[in-house]
Amino acid sequence: MVCPRCITAVENVLDEVQLQPESVQLGEAIILTEPSETQLAELRQKLQIQGFELLEDSKAQVIDRIKSVIINHIHHSGDNSIVFSELLASELHKDYSGLSKLFSTQEGITIEQYIILQKIEKVKELLQYNQLTLSQIADTLGYSSVAHLSAQFRKITGITPTAFRTQTTPQRLPLDAVTKKV
């Protein structure tokens, strides 16, 4: 789950299969009762129809949680001074080096590369809205300079931020599909 609408969609699916959620957050749903096999099967099916999957493997759950923390911070937080290694270690209560190794092994890219890809998607969004200057966008996302942001943007997208802004149909990715190698 990567946005508030995703949380609502999952809450609705849980209600449909008569599982009362205690809480639903980005990447995680805690339910009050143990689901039956029938409920689990129905839940898997309904989640899949909505574009989600039920993660029961502990490694997959950790990876999903890492992604959720990163996405939530980049796309829904205004704090650009955060150190992601500290944030992830704190949020997941695990050593960052272990999280980093697991993520790289499972996803084929590093956590740092994933953060860059998510930041570039946020830059695309902000460019498309055309309400902030490139300097303001760089500052908002914690880039050291406009030149750094521009170089990274061009490396990932193949075009400059200015060229992206002038496109008639800018190419953006769904946040949960951002996993290509940097």
Helices and strands as residue ranges (DSSP letters): H 4-16, E 21-25, E 28-31, H 37-49, H 58-76, H 84-92, H 96-107, H 111-129, H 134-140, H 146-157, H 161-166, G 175-177
